[in-house]
Each structure stands twice: as structure tokens, then as C-alpha cells.
Amino acid sequence: MANTRYITHVWKVGFELEGKLEREEIQKAVKTLMRDGEGVETRQRMRDLKKKSADCIKLDGSSSVAVNELVDLILSF
């Protein structure tokens, strides 16, 4: 799965669970996220991405500015 690979290897904010999901495998992944050093780092990256995405959608954020520029361009024709 391309999305899973991107989330786990590029953003590093998730865990890939493969095959038939068993209770023990899910429990292990949750414990890793909540207790291990890897989980602490993952949660911090999640918080960073949350802040960055919130900044992008603010009124003066990059996404809002881009949409306004696109609207202005379309209306100029």
C-alpha cells in the first residue's frame, strides 16, 4: 500500500500492520505507540504535523492564500 508506506517511512507517524490482524499484533502496536521511545518520537511528529496543517488552513495560511490566488486568477478572465 503506497499510503501506508508513505505514512510509516516518510512521515514516520504510523505503524504498518500486515496480514491477518490478530489481537496480539494490534496490542503490540498500541503498546509501542504509547510506551516505547519510538512511540514518543512518533507522537511528537504527529503533533508537529498537526500544527503545520493547522497553520496551512488558517486565514493567512499557505492553503488559504493559494486558493484566494486561484480564485483571483479565475475571476480575472
All heavy atoms as a GROMACS GRO file, in nm:
protein
  615
    1MET      N    1   0.084  -0.118   0.000
    1MET     CA    2   0.000   0.000   0.000
    1MET      C    3   0.089   0.125   0.000
    1MET      O    4   0.169   0.145   0.091
    1MET     CB    5  -0.091   0.001   0.121
    1MET     CG    6  -0.186  -0.118   0.130
    1MET     SD    7  -0.274  -0.121   0.286
    1MET     CE    8  -0.422  -0.037   0.238
    2ALA      N    9   0.072   0.207  -0.098
    2ALA     CA   10   0.155   0.327  -0.111
    2ALA      C   11   0.131   0.424   0.005
    2ALA      O   12   0.225   0.480   0.059
    2ALA     CB   13   0.128   0.395  -0.244
    3ASN      N   14   0.007   0.444   0.043
    3ASN     CA   15  -0.023   0.538   0.151
    3ASN      C   16   0.038   0.491   0.283
    3ASN      O   17   0.092   0.571   0.358
    3ASN     CB   18  -0.174   0.555   0.168
    3ASN     CG   19  -0.235   0.630   0.051
    3ASN    OD1   20  -0.166   0.701  -0.021
    3ASN    ND2   21  -0.363   0.611   0.031
    4THR      N   22   0.031   0.362   0.309
    4THR     CA   23   0.089   0.307   0.431
    4THR      C   24   0.239   0.328   0.432
    4THR      O   25   0.296   0.369   0.533
    4THR     CB   26   0.057   0.157   0.443
    4THR    OG1   27  -0.084   0.140   0.442
    4THR    CG2   28   0.115   0.099   0.570
    5ARG      N   29   0.304   0.302   0.321
    5ARG     CA   30   0.449   0.320   0.312
    5ARG      C   31   0.487   0.466   0.336
    5ARG      O   32   0.584   0.495   0.403
    5ARG     CB   33   0.501   0.274   0.178
    5ARG     CG   34   0.476   0.128   0.152
    5ARG     CD   35   0.604   0.049   0.149
    5ARG     NE   36   0.576  -0.087   0.111
    5ARG     CZ   37   0.580  -0.186   0.197
    5ARG    NH1   38   0.609  -0.165   0.323
    5ARG    NH2   39   0.556  -0.309   0.158
    6TYR      N   40   0.410   0.557   0.279
    6TYR     CA   41   0.439   0.699   0.296
    6TYR      C   42   0.424   0.741   0.441
    6TYR      O   43   0.509   0.809   0.497
    6TYR     CB   44   0.346   0.782   0.206
    6TYR     CG   45   0.399   0.920   0.179
    6TYR    CD1   46   0.492   0.942   0.078
    6TYR    CD2   47   0.358   1.029   0.254
    6TYR    CE1   48   0.544   1.068   0.054
    6TYR    CE2   49   0.407   1.155   0.231
    6TYR     CZ   50   0.500   1.174   0.131
    6TYR     OH   51   0.551   1.298   0.108
    7ILE      N   52   0.317   0.697   0.504
    7ILE     CA   53   0.291   0.732   0.643
    7ILE      C   54   0.395   0.671   0.736
    7ILE      O   55   0.442   0.737   0.830
    7ILE     CB   56   0.149   0.688   0.685
    7ILE    CG1   57   0.046   0.777   0.614
    7ILE    CG2   58   0.130   0.695   0.835
    7ILE    CD1   59  -0.096   0.726   0.625
    8THR      N   60   0.436   0.548   0.711
    8THR     CA   61   0.530   0.482   0.801
    8THR      C   62   0.675   0.518   0.774
    8THR      O   63   0.754   0.529   0.868
    8THR     CB   64   0.515   0.329   0.794
    8THR    OG1   65   0.536   0.285   0.661
    8THR    CG2   66   0.381   0.284   0.843
    9HIS      N   67   0.713   0.540   0.649
    9HIS     CA   68   0.854   0.559   0.616
    9HIS      C   69   0.894   0.704   0.587
    9HIS      O   70   1.009   0.740   0.607
    9HIS     CB   71   0.894   0.471   0.498
    9HIS     CG   72   0.877   0.325   0.526
    9HIS    ND1   73   0.955   0.258   0.617
    9HIS    CD2   74   0.790   0.234   0.477
    9HIS    CE1   75   0.918   0.131   0.623
    9HIS    NE2   76   0.816   0.114   0.540
   10VAL      N   77   0.802   0.786   0.541
   10VAL     CA   78   0.834   0.925   0.509
   10VAL      C   79   0.794   1.016   0.624
   10VAL      O   80   0.878   1.086   0.681
   10VAL     CB   81   0.767   0.970   0.377
   10VAL    CG1   82   0.795   1.116   0.350
   10VAL    CG2   83   0.816   0.884   0.261
   11TRP      N   84   0.667   1.015   0.658
   11TRP     CA   85   0.620   1.099   0.770
   11TRP      C   86   0.657   1.038   0.904
   11TRP      O   87   0.668   1.108   1.004
   11TRP     CB   88   0.470   1.119   0.764
   11TRP     CG   89   0.423   1.208   0.655
   11TRP    CD1   90   0.499   1.294   0.580
   11TRP    CD2   91   0.290   1.222   0.608
   11TRP    NE1   92   0.419   1.358   0.489
   11TRP    CE2   93   0.291   1.317   0.505
   11TRP    CE3   94   0.171   1.162   0.644
   11TRP    CZ2   95   0.176   1.355   0.437
   11TRP    CZ3   96   0.055   1.198   0.577
   11TRP    CH2   97   0.059   1.294   0.475
   12LYS      N   98   0.667   0.906   0.909
   12LYS     CA   99   0.700   0.831   1.030
   12LYS      C  100   0.603   0.860   1.144
   12LYS      O  101   0.642   0.887   1.257
   12LYS     CB  102   0.844   0.859   1.072
   12LYS     CG  103   0.945   0.815   0.969
   12LYS     CD  104   1.085   0.844   1.011
   12LYS     CE  105   1.179   0.800   0.900
   12LYS     NZ  106   1.318   0.830   0.930
   13VAL      N  107   0.474   0.854   1.111
   13VAL     CA  108   0.371   0.879   1.212
   13VAL      C  109   0.274   0.761   1.224
   13VAL      O  110   0.165   0.776   1.277
   13VAL     CB  111   0.291   1.008   1.182
   13VAL    CG1  112   0.379   1.130   1.194
   13VAL    CG2  113   0.224   1.002   1.046
   14GLY      N  114   0.314   0.645   1.178
   14GLY     CA  115   0.225   0.530   1.187
   14GLY      C  116   0.302   0.400   1.183
   14GLY      O  117   0.423   0.398   1.161
   15PHE      N  118   0.231   0.293   1.205
   15PHE     CA  119   0.288   0.159   1.203
   15PHE      C  120   0.215   0.077   1.099
   15PHE      O  121   0.093   0.085   1.087
   15PHE     CB  122   0.272   0.091   1.340
   15PHE     CG  123   0.340   0.165   1.451
   15PHE    CD1  124   0.266   0.244   1.537
   15PHE    CD2  125   0.475   0.155   1.469
   15PHE    CE1  126   0.326   0.312   1.640
   15PHE    CE2  127   0.537   0.223   1.572
   15PHE     CZ  128   0.464   0.301   1.659
   16GLU      N  129   0.289  -0.004   1.027
   16GLU     CA  130   0.228  -0.091   0.927
   16GLU      C  131   0.195  -0.225   0.992
   16GLU      O  132   0.280  -0.289   1.052
   16GLU     CB  133   0.324  -0.111   0.811
   16GLU     CG  134   0.264  -0.188   0.696
   16GLU     CD  135   0.354  -0.189   0.574
   16GLU    OE1  136   0.464  -0.135   0.580
   16GLU    OE2  137   0.311  -0.245   0.473
   17LEU      N  138   0.070  -0.264   0.981
   17LEU     CA  139   0.024  -0.393   1.030
   17LEU      C  140  -0.014  -0.475   0.908
   17LEU      O  141  -0.103  -0.436   0.833
   17LEU     CB  142  -0.096  -0.377   1.124
   17LEU     CG  143  -0.072  -0.291   1.248
   17LEU    CD1  144  -0.203  -0.270   1.324
   17LEU    CD2  145   0.032  -0.353   1.338
   18GLU      N  146   0.053  -0.587   0.889
   18GLU     CA  147   0.032  -0.666   0.768
   18GLU      C  148  -0.040  -0.797   0.799
   18GLU      O  149  -0.037  -0.846   0.911
   18GLU     CB  150   0.166  -0.697   0.702
   18GLU     CG  151   0.241  -0.573   0.658
   18GLU     CD  152   0.370  -0.607   0.589
   18GLU    OE1  153   0.362  -0.662   0.478
   18GLU    OE2  154   0.475  -0.579   0.646
   19GLY      N  155  -0.100  -0.851   0.694
   19GLY     CA  156  -0.164  -0.981   0.707
   19GLY      C  157  -0.292  -0.976   0.788
   19GLY      O  158  -0.352  -0.871   0.808
   20LYS      N  159  -0.330  -1.092   0.837
   20LYS     CA  160  -0.450  -1.101   0.920
   20LYS      C  161  -0.420  -1.036   1.055
   20LYS      O  162  -0.323  -1.070   1.123
   20LYS     CB  163  -0.488  -1.247   0.940
   20LYS     CG  164  -0.617  -1.266   1.012
   20LYS     CD  165  -0.654  -1.413   1.020
   20LYS     CE  166  -0.784  -1.428   1.095
   20LYS     NZ  167  -0.819  -1.570   1.112
   21LEU      N  168  -0.501  -0.940   1.091
   21LEU     CA  169  -0.478  -0.867   1.216
   21LEU      C  170  -0.530  -0.947   1.334
   21LEU      O  171  -0.649  -0.972   1.346
   21LEU     CB  172  -0.544  -0.729   1.211
   21LEU     CG  173  -0.492  -0.635   1.104
   21LEU    CD1  174  -0.567  -0.503   1.108
   21LEU    CD2  175  -0.344  -0.611   1.122
   22GLU      N  176  -0.438  -0.982   1.419
   22GLU     CA  177  -0.472  -1.054   1.540
   22GLU      C  178  -0.465  -0.958   1.659
   22GLU      O  179  -0.396  -0.858   1.655
   22GLU     CB  180  -0.375  -1.171   1.563
   22GLU     CG  181  -0.374  -1.274   1.452
   22GLU     CD  182  -0.500  -1.357   1.446
   22GLU    OE1  183  -0.569  -1.370   1.550
   22GLU    OE2  184  -0.531  -1.408   1.338
   23ARG      N  185  -0.537  -0.992   1.761
   23ARG     CA  186  -0.543  -0.908   1.881
   23ARG      C  187  -0.403  -0.876   1.935
   23ARG      O  188  -0.372  -0.763   1.971
   23ARG     CB  189  -0.626  -0.980   1.987
   23ARG     CG  190  -0.632  -0.909   2.118
   23ARG     CD  191  -0.708  -0.991   2.224
   23ARG     NE  192  -0.775  -0.902   2.312
   23ARG     CZ  193  -0.905  -0.881   2.316
   23ARG    NH1  194  -0.984  -0.945   2.234
   23ARG    NH2  195  -0.957  -0.796   2.401
   24GLU      N  196  -0.315  -0.975   1.938
   24GLU     CA  197  -0.181  -0.958   1.993
   24GLU      C  198  -0.099  -0.859   1.910
   24GLU      O  199  -0.024  -0.778   1.965
   24GLU     CB  200  -0.108  -1.092   2.000
   24GLU     CG  201  -0.166  -1.188   2.102
   24GLU     CD  202  -0.292  -1.260   2.049
   24GLU    OE1  203  -0.309  -1.272   1.925
   24GLU    OE2  204  -0.374  -1.300   2.133
   25GLU      N  205  -0.114  -0.865   1.778
   25GLU     CA  206  -0.039  -0.774   1.691
   25GLU      C  207  -0.085  -0.629   1.710
   25GLU      O  208  -0.003  -0.538   1.717
   25GLU     CB  209  -0.057  -0.816   1.545
   25GLU     CG  210   0.030  -0.739   1.450
   25GLU     CD  211   0.016  -0.787   1.306
   25GLU    OE1  212  -0.048  -0.891   1.282
   25GLU    OE2  213   0.070  -0.719   1.219
   26ILE      N  214  -0.213  -0.610   1.721
   26ILE     CA  215  -0.268  -0.475   1.744
   26ILE      C  216  -0.226  -0.425   1.882
   26ILE      O  217  -0.184  -0.310   1.898
   26ILE     CB  218  -0.421  -0.476   1.729
   26ILE    CG1  219  -0.459  -0.508   1.584
   26ILE    CG2  220  -0.480  -0.341   1.771
   26ILE    CD1  221  -0.605  -0.536   1.563
   27GLN      N  222  -0.233  -0.513   1.981
   27GLN     CA  223  -0.192  -0.476   2.117
   27GLN      C  224  -0.045  -0.436   2.120
   27GLN      O  225  -0.009  -0.336   2.184
   27GLN     CB  226  -0.216  -0.593   2.212
   27GLN     CG  227  -0.184  -0.564   2.356
   27GLN     CD  228  -0.213  -0.684   2.446
   27GLN    OE1  229  -0.232  -0.795   2.399
   27GLN    NE2  230  -0.215  -0.660   2.575
   28LYS      N  231   0.040  -0.507   2.050
   28LYS     CA  232   0.182  -0.474   2.044
   28LYS      C  233   0.204  -0.337   1.980
   28LYS      O  234   0.284  -0.257   2.030
   28LYS     CB  235   0.257  -0.582   1.964
   28LYS     CG  236   0.404  -0.559   1.954
   28LYS     CD  237   0.470  -0.667   1.871
   28LYS     CE  238   0.615  -0.633   1.845
   28LYS     NZ  239   0.679  -0.728   1.754
   29ALA      N  240   0.133  -0.307   1.872
   29ALA     CA  241   0.148  -0.178   1.805
   29ALA      C  242   0.102  -0.064   1.895
   29ALA      O  243   0.167   0.040   1.903
   29ALA     CB  244   0.068  -0.178   1.674
   30VAL      N  245  -0.008  -0.083   1.966
   30VAL     CA  246  -0.058   0.021   2.058
   30VAL      C  247   0.041   0.043   2.172
   30VAL      O  248   0.071   0.157   2.208
   30VAL     CB  249  -0.198  -0.016   2.112
   30VAL    CG1  250  -0.240   0.078   2.223
   30VAL    CG2  251  -0.300  -0.013   1.998
   31LYS      N  252   0.095  -0.064   2.227
   31LYS     CA  253   0.194  -0.051   2.335
   31LYS      C  254   0.318   0.022   2.285
   31LYS      O  255   0.375   0.104   2.357
   31LYS     CB  256   0.230  -0.188   2.392
   31LYS     CG  257   0.127  -0.244   2.485
   31LYS     CD  258   0.172  -0.375   2.546
   31LYS     CE  259   0.066  -0.428   2.641
   31LYS     NZ  260   0.106  -0.554   2.704
   32THR      N  261   0.361  -0.009   2.164
   32THR     CA  262   0.476   0.059   2.106
   32THR      C  263   0.449   0.208   2.095
   32THR      O  264   0.534   0.291   2.130
   32THR     CB  265   0.510   0.002   1.967
   32THR    OG1  266   0.542  -0.136   1.980
   32THR    CG2  267   0.626   0.076   1.903
   33LEU      N  268   0.331   0.243   2.049
   33LEU     CA  269   0.295   0.384   2.034
   33LEU      C  270   0.285   0.455   2.169
   33LEU      O  271   0.326   0.570   2.182
   33LEU     CB  272   0.162   0.396   1.959
   33LEU     CG  273   0.112   0.538   1.934
   33LEU    CD1  274   0.211   0.616   1.849
   33LEU    CD2  275  -0.024   0.536   1.868
   34MET      N  276   0.235   0.388   2.270
   34MET     CA  277   0.210   0.452   2.398
   34MET      C  278   0.329   0.450   2.494
   34MET      O  279   0.341   0.538   2.578
   34MET     CB  280   0.089   0.386   2.468
   34MET     CG  281  -0.039   0.397   2.387
   34MET     SD  282  -0.080   0.564   2.334
   34MET     CE  283  -0.115   0.639   2.490
   35ARG      N  284   0.418   0.352   2.482
   35ARG     CA  285   0.521   0.335   2.586
   35ARG      C  286   0.664   0.348   2.536
   35ARG      O  287   0.748   0.404   2.605
   35ARG     CB  288   0.505   0.198   2.652
   35ARG     CG  289   0.377   0.184   2.728
   35ARG     CD  290   0.374   0.054   2.801
   35ARG     NE  291   0.247   0.038   2.870
   35ARG     CZ  292   0.199  -0.078   2.908
   35ARG    NH1  293   0.266  -0.187   2.888
   35ARG    NH2  294   0.082  -0.084   2.969
   36ASP      N  295   0.695   0.293   2.421
   36ASP     CA  296   0.834   0.287   2.376
   36ASP      C  297   0.886   0.422   2.332
   36ASP      O  298   0.810   0.514   2.304
   36ASP     CB  299   0.847   0.188   2.258
   36ASP     CG  300   0.822   0.044   2.300
   36ASP    OD1  301   0.811   0.019   2.421
   36ASP    OD2  302   0.814  -0.042   2.211
   37GLY      N  303   1.019   0.434   2.324
   37GLY     CA  304   1.082   0.555   2.276
   37GLY      C  305   1.039   0.589   2.135
   37GLY      O  306   1.020   0.706   2.101
   38GLU      N  307   1.021   0.486   2.055
   38GLU     CA  308   0.972   0.507   1.918
   38GLU      C  309   0.834   0.571   1.919
   38GLU      O  310   0.803   0.657   1.837
   38GLU     CB  311   0.969   0.372   1.844
   38GLU     CG  312   0.922   0.382   1.702
   38GLU     CD  313   0.913   0.245   1.634
   38GLU    OE1  314   0.954   0.144   1.695
   38GLU    OE2  315   0.864   0.241   1.521
   39GLY      N  316   0.752   0.532   2.013
   39GLY     CA  317   0.618   0.588   2.025
   39GLY      C  318   0.621   0.735   2.065
   39GLY      O  319   0.543   0.815   2.016
   40VAL      N  320   0.714   0.769   2.154
   40VAL     CA  321   0.728   0.909   2.196
   40VAL      C  322   0.764   0.995   2.075
   40VAL      O  323   0.706   1.102   2.054
   40VAL     CB  324   0.835   0.922   2.308
   40VAL    CG1  325   0.866   1.067   2.337
   40VAL    CG2  326   0.790   0.850   2.433
   41GLU      N  327   0.860   0.948   1.997
   41GLU     CA  328   0.902   1.022   1.877
   41GLU      C  329   0.788   1.031   1.776
   41GLU      O  330   0.767   1.136   1.715
   41GLU     CB  331   1.023   0.954   1.813
   41GLU     CG  332   1.148   0.959   1.900
   41GLU     CD  333   1.259   0.871   1.847
   41GLU    OE1  334   1.245   0.815   1.736
   41GLU    OE2  335   1.361   0.858   1.918
   42THR      N  336   0.715   0.923   1.759
   42THR     CA  337   0.603   0.922   1.666
   42THR      C  338   0.496   1.021   1.709
   42THR      O  339   0.444   1.097   1.626
   42THR     CB  340   0.543   0.779   1.657
   42THR    OG1  341   0.644   0.690   1.610
   42THR    CG2  342   0.425   0.776   1.562
   43ARG      N  343   0.464   1.023   1.835
   43ARG     CA  344   0.362   1.117   1.884
   43ARG      C  345   0.408   1.262   1.867
   43ARG      O  346   0.328   1.349   1.834
   43ARG     CB  347   0.326   1.086   2.030
   43ARG     CG  348   0.247   0.957   2.045
   43ARG     CD  349   0.185   0.941   2.183
   43ARG     NE  350   0.270   0.970   2.295
   43ARG     CZ  351   0.356   0.883   2.353
   43ARG    NH1  352   0.366   0.761   2.304
   43ARG    NH2  353   0.427   0.920   2.457
   44GLN      N  354   0.536   1.288   1.886
   44GLN     CA  355   0.588   1.423   1.867
   44GLN      C  356   0.576   1.464   1.719
   44GLN      O  357   0.537   1.576   1.687
   44GLN     CB  358   0.733   1.435   1.914
   44GLN     CG  359   0.789   1.575   1.901
   44GLN     CD  360   0.711   1.680   1.978
   44GLN    OE1  361   0.679   1.659   2.095
   44GLN    NE2  362   0.677   1.789   1.915
   45ARG      N  363   0.611   1.373   1.629
   45ARG     CA  364   0.597   1.402   1.485
   45ARG      C  365   0.450   1.426   1.450
   45ARG      O  366   0.419   1.512   1.367
   45ARG     CB  367   0.656   1.288   1.401
   45ARG     CG  368   0.807   1.290   1.396
   45ARG     CD  369   0.862   1.193   1.292
   45ARG     NE  370   0.836   1.055   1.326
   45ARG     CZ  371   0.915   0.980   1.403
   45ARG    NH1  372   1.025   1.031   1.455
   45ARG    NH2  373   0.886   0.854   1.428
   46MET      N  374   0.359   1.352   1.513
   46MET     CA  375   0.216   1.373   1.490
   46MET      C  376   0.174   1.514   1.534
   46MET      O  377   0.100   1.581   1.463
   46MET     CB  378   0.133   1.270   1.565
   46MET     CG  379   0.137   1.132   1.510
   46MET     SD  380   0.038   1.023   1.614
   46MET     CE  381   0.072   0.865   1.543
   47ARG      N  382   0.222   1.554   1.650
   47ARG     CA  383   0.189   1.690   1.699
   47ARG      C  384   0.244   1.796   1.604
   47ARG      O  385   0.177   1.896   1.576
   47ARG     CB  386   0.243   1.710   1.841
   47ARG     CG  387   0.160   1.642   1.948
   47ARG     CD  388   0.199   1.684   2.089
   47ARG     NE  389   0.320   1.622   2.139
   47ARG     CZ  390   0.330   1.499   2.188
   47ARG    NH1  391   0.223   1.420   2.192
   47ARG    NH2  392   0.444   1.453   2.234
   48ASP      N  393   0.367   1.775   1.555
   48ASP     CA  394   0.427   1.871   1.462
   48ASP      C  395   0.346   1.881   1.333
   48ASP      O  396   0.320   1.991   1.283
   48ASP     CB  397   0.571   1.831   1.429
   48ASP     CG  398   0.665   1.842   1.548
   48ASP    OD1  399   0.629   1.910   1.647
   48ASP    OD2  400   0.775   1.783   1.541
   49LEU      N  401   0.305   1.766   1.278
   49LEU     CA  402   0.224   1.767   1.156
   49LEU      C  403   0.088   1.832   1.180
   49LEU      O  404   0.037   1.904   1.093
   49LEU     CB  405   0.204   1.625   1.103
   49LEU     CG  406   0.322   1.565   1.029
   49LEU    CD1  407   0.293   1.419   0.994
   49LEU    CD2  408   0.353   1.644   0.903
   50LYS      N  409   0.030   1.810   1.297
   50LYS     CA  410  -0.098   1.872   1.330
   50LYS      C  411  -0.085   2.023   1.330
   50LYS      O  412  -0.168   2.094   1.274
   50LYS     CB  413  -0.146   1.823   1.467
   50LYS     CG  414  -0.277   1.884   1.511
   50LYS     CD  415  -0.316   1.834   1.649
   50LYS     CE  416  -0.443   1.903   1.697
   50LYS     NZ  417  -0.480   1.861   1.832
   51LYS      N  418   0.021   2.073   1.392
   51LYS     CA  419   0.042   2.218   1.397
   51LYS      C  420   0.067   2.274   1.257
   51LYS      O  421   0.010   2.377   1.220
   51LYS     CB  422   0.160   2.252   1.487
   51LYS     CG  423   0.182   2.402   1.501
   51LYS     CD  424   0.302   2.434   1.586
   51LYS     CE  425   0.329   2.581   1.602
   51LYS     NZ  426   0.295   2.668   1.493
   52LYS      N  427   0.149   2.206   1.178
   52LYS     CA  428   0.178   2.255   1.043
   52LYS      C  429   0.052   2.258   0.957
   52LYS      O  430   0.031   2.353   0.882
   52LYS     CB  431   0.285   2.167   0.977
   52LYS     CG  432   0.422   2.188   1.034
   52LYS     CD  433   0.522   2.094   0.969
   52LYS     CE  434   0.660   2.110   1.032
   52LYS     NZ  435   0.758   2.018   0.972
   53SER      N  436  -0.030   2.154   0.967
   53SER     CA  437  -0.152   2.152   0.886
   53SER      C  438  -0.252   2.257   0.934
   53SER      O  439  -0.320   2.320   0.852
   53SER     CB  440  -0.216   2.012   0.885
   53SER     OG  441  -0.243   1.968   1.014
   54ALA      N  442  -0.258   2.280   1.064
   54ALA     CA  443  -0.346   2.386   1.116
   54ALA      C  444  -0.299   2.523   1.069
   54ALA      O  445  -0.381   2.608   1.033
   54ALA     CB  446  -0.350   2.381   1.269
   55ASP      N  447  -0.168   2.544   1.066
   55ASP     CA  448  -0.113   2.670   1.016
   55ASP      C  449  -0.147   2.692   0.869
   55ASP      O  450  -0.172   2.805   0.826
   55ASP     CB  451   0.039   2.675   1.036
   55ASP     CG  452   0.080   2.689   1.181
   55ASP    OD1  453  -0.006   2.724   1.265
   55ASP    OD2  454   0.198   2.664   1.211
   56CYS      N  455  -0.146   2.586   0.791
   56CYS     CA  456  -0.175   2.597   0.647
   56CYS      C  457  -0.318   2.640   0.618
   56CYS      O  458  -0.343   2.708   0.519
   56CYS     CB  459  -0.147   2.464   0.577
   56CYS     SG  460   0.027   2.426   0.561
   57ILE      N  461  -0.411   2.600   0.702
   57ILE     CA  462  -0.552   2.630   0.673
   57ILE      C  463  -0.604   2.754   0.744
   57ILE      O  464  -0.721   2.788   0.730
   57ILE     CB  465  -0.643   2.508   0.702
   57ILE    CG1  466  -0.636   2.468   0.849
   57ILE    CG2  467  -0.608   2.392   0.612
   57ILE    CD1  468  -0.738   2.362   0.888
   58LYS      N  469  -0.516   2.823   0.818
   58LYS     CA  470  -0.557   2.950   0.879
   58LYS      C  471  -0.592   3.049   0.769
   58LYS      O  472  -0.556   3.030   0.652
   58LYS     CB  473  -0.443   3.008   0.964
   58LYS     CG  474  -0.420   2.937   1.093
   58LYS     CD  475  -0.308   3.005   1.168
   58LYS     CE  476  -0.278   2.935   1.297
   58LYS     NZ  477  -0.161   2.995   1.365
   59LEU      N  478  -0.657   3.156   0.806
   59LEU     CA  479  -0.699   3.257   0.710
   59LEU      C  480  -0.581   3.310   0.629
   59LEU      O  481  -0.593   3.332   0.508
   59LEU     CB  482  -0.769   3.373   0.782
   59LEU     CG  483  -0.836   3.476   0.693
   59LEU    CD1  484  -0.938   3.408   0.601
   59LEU    CD2  485  -0.903   3.582   0.777
   60ASP      N  486  -0.466   3.327   0.690
   60ASP     CA  487  -0.348   3.376   0.617
   60ASP      C  488  -0.247   3.264   0.590
   60ASP      O  489  -0.132   3.289   0.557
   60ASP     CB  490  -0.281   3.490   0.693
   60ASP     CG  491  -0.233   3.449   0.831
   60ASP    OD1  492  -0.278   3.344   0.881
   60ASP    OD2  493  -0.149   3.520   0.888
   61GLY      N  494  -0.291   3.139   0.603
   61GLY     CA  495  -0.204   3.024   0.580
   61GLY      C  496  -0.181   2.999   0.432
   61GLY      O  497  -0.248   3.054   0.345
   62SER      N  498  -0.085   2.914   0.401
   62SER     CA  499  -0.046   2.890   0.263
   62SER      C  500  -0.160   2.833   0.178
   62SER      O  501  -0.175   2.871   0.061
   62SER     CB  502   0.076   2.798   0.257
   62SER     OG  503   0.046   2.672   0.315
   63SER      N  504  -0.240   2.745   0.233
   63SER     CA  505  -0.351   2.687   0.157
   63SER      C  506  -0.457   2.792   0.126
   63SER      O  507  -0.508   2.801   0.014
   63SER     CB  508  -0.415   2.571   0.232
   63SER     OG  509  -0.325   2.464   0.243
   64SER      N  510  -0.490   2.872   0.225
   64SER     CA  511  -0.589   2.977   0.206
   64SER      C  512  -0.540   3.080   0.104
   64SER      O  513  -0.616   3.122   0.016
   64SER     CB  514  -0.617   3.045   0.340
   64SER     OG  515  -0.713   3.147   0.325
   65VAL      N  516  -0.414   3.118   0.115
   65VAL     CA  517  -0.356   3.214   0.020
   65VAL      C  518  -0.359   3.157  -0.122
   65VAL      O  519  -0.395   3.226  -0.218
   65VAL     CB  520  -0.212   3.251   0.062
   65VAL    CG1  521  -0.141   3.330  -0.047
   65VAL    CG2  522  -0.214   3.330   0.192
   66ALA      N  523  -0.324   3.029  -0.138
   66ALA     CA  524  -0.322   2.966  -0.269
   66ALA      C  525  -0.462   2.962  -0.331
   66ALA      O  526  -0.479   2.989  -0.450
   66ALA     CB  527  -0.263   2.826  -0.260
   67VAL      N  528  -0.562   2.929  -0.251
   67VAL     CA  529  -0.700   2.925  -0.302
   67VAL      C  530  -0.744   3.065  -0.342
   67VAL      O  531  -0.806   3.084  -0.448
   67VAL     CB  532  -0.796   2.863  -0.198
   67VAL    CG1  533  -0.941   2.885  -0.237
   67VAL    CG2  534  -0.767   2.716  -0.180
   68ASN      N  535  -0.713   3.165  -0.261
   68ASN     CA  536  -0.750   3.303  -0.295
   68ASN      C  537  -0.683   3.348  -0.423
   68ASN      O  538  -0.745   3.416  -0.506
   68ASN     CB  539  -0.716   3.397  -0.179
   68ASN     CG  540  -0.808   3.380  -0.061
   68ASN    OD1  541  -0.921   3.332  -0.076
   68ASN    ND2  542  -0.760   3.416   0.056
   69GLU      N  543  -0.557   3.313  -0.442
   69GLU     CA  544  -0.486   3.348  -0.565
   69GLU      C  545  -0.549   3.280  -0.685
   69GLU      O  546  -0.563   3.339  -0.792
   69GLU     CB  547  -0.339   3.314  -0.555
   69GLU     CG  548  -0.262   3.403  -0.461
   69GLU     CD  549  -0.118   3.363  -0.442
   69GLU    OE1  550  -0.075   3.261  -0.502
   69GLU    OE2  551  -0.046   3.432  -0.368
   70LEU      N  552  -0.590   3.154  -0.669
   70LEU     CA  553  -0.655   3.083  -0.778
   70LEU      C  554  -0.789   3.148  -0.814
   70LEU      O  555  -0.820   3.169  -0.931
   70LEU     CB  556  -0.678   2.936  -0.740
   70LEU     CG  557  -0.753   2.849  -0.840
   70LEU    CD1  558  -0.676   2.840  -0.972
   70LEU    CD2  559  -0.778   2.712  -0.783
   71VAL      N  560  -0.867   3.182  -0.714
   71VAL     CA  561  -0.995   3.249  -0.737
   71VAL      C  562  -0.974   3.382  -0.808
   71VAL      O  563  -1.043   3.415  -0.904
   71VAL     CB  564  -1.073   3.267  -0.606
   71VAL    CG1  565  -1.193   3.358  -0.625
   71VAL    CG2  566  -1.117   3.132  -0.550
   72ASP      N  567  -0.876   3.458  -0.763
   72ASP     CA  568  -0.846   3.587  -0.828
   72ASP      C  569  -0.806   3.568  -0.973
   72ASP      O  570  -0.848   3.643  -1.061
   72ASP     CB  571  -0.733   3.660  -0.753
   72ASP     CG  572  -0.777   3.710  -0.616
   72ASP    OD1  573  -0.900   3.719  -0.592
   72ASP    OD2  574  -0.688   3.741  -0.534
   73LEU      N  575  -0.727   3.465  -0.999
   73LEU     CA  576  -0.686   3.436  -1.137
   73LEU      C  577  -0.804   3.399  -1.224
   73LEU      O  578  -0.820   3.450  -1.334
   73LEU     CB  579  -0.582   3.323  -1.139
   73LEU     CG  580  -0.535   3.277  -1.276
   73LEU    CD1  581  -0.456   3.388  -1.344
   73LEU    CD2  582  -0.450   3.152  -1.265
   74ILE      N  583  -0.892   3.313  -1.172
   74ILE     CA  584  -1.010   3.272  -1.249
   74ILE      C  585  -1.101   3.391  -1.274
   74ILE      O  586  -1.154   3.408  -1.386
   74ILE     CB  587  -1.085   3.159  -1.173
   74ILE    CG1  588  -1.000   3.032  -1.173
   74ILE    CG2  589  -1.223   3.134  -1.236
   74ILE    CD1  590  -1.053   2.923  -1.084
   75LEU      N  591  -1.120   3.474  -1.174
   75LEU     CA  592  -1.210   3.591  -1.190
   75LEU      C  593  -1.150   3.698  -1.281
   75LEU      O  594  -1.224   3.782  -1.332
   75LEU     CB  595  -1.241   3.651  -1.053
   75LEU     CG  596  -1.329   3.564  -0.961
   75LEU    CD1  597  -1.344   3.631  -0.826
   75LEU    CD2  598  -1.462   3.535  -1.024
   76SER      N  599  -1.021   3.694  -1.305
   76SER     CA  600  -0.959   3.795  -1.391
   76SER      C  601  -0.985   3.771  -1.539
   76SER      O  602  -0.960   3.859  -1.622
   76SER     CB  603  -0.807   3.798  -1.366
   76SER     OG  604  -0.744   3.682  -1.418
   77PHE      N  605  -1.039   3.656  -1.576
   77PHE     CA  606  -1.066   3.627  -1.718
   77PHE      C  607  -1.197   3.683  -1.762
   77PHE      O  608  -1.293   3.702  -1.710
   77PHE     CB  609  -1.064   3.476  -1.746
   77PHE     CG  610  -0.927   3.419  -1.739
   77PHE    CD1  611  -0.887   3.338  -1.632
   77PHE    CD2  612  -0.834   3.446  -1.837
   77PHE    CE1  613  -0.761   3.285  -1.626
   77PHE    CE2  614  -0.705   3.392  -1.832
   77PHE     CZ  615  -0.670   3.312  -1.726
   0.00000   0.00000   0.00000
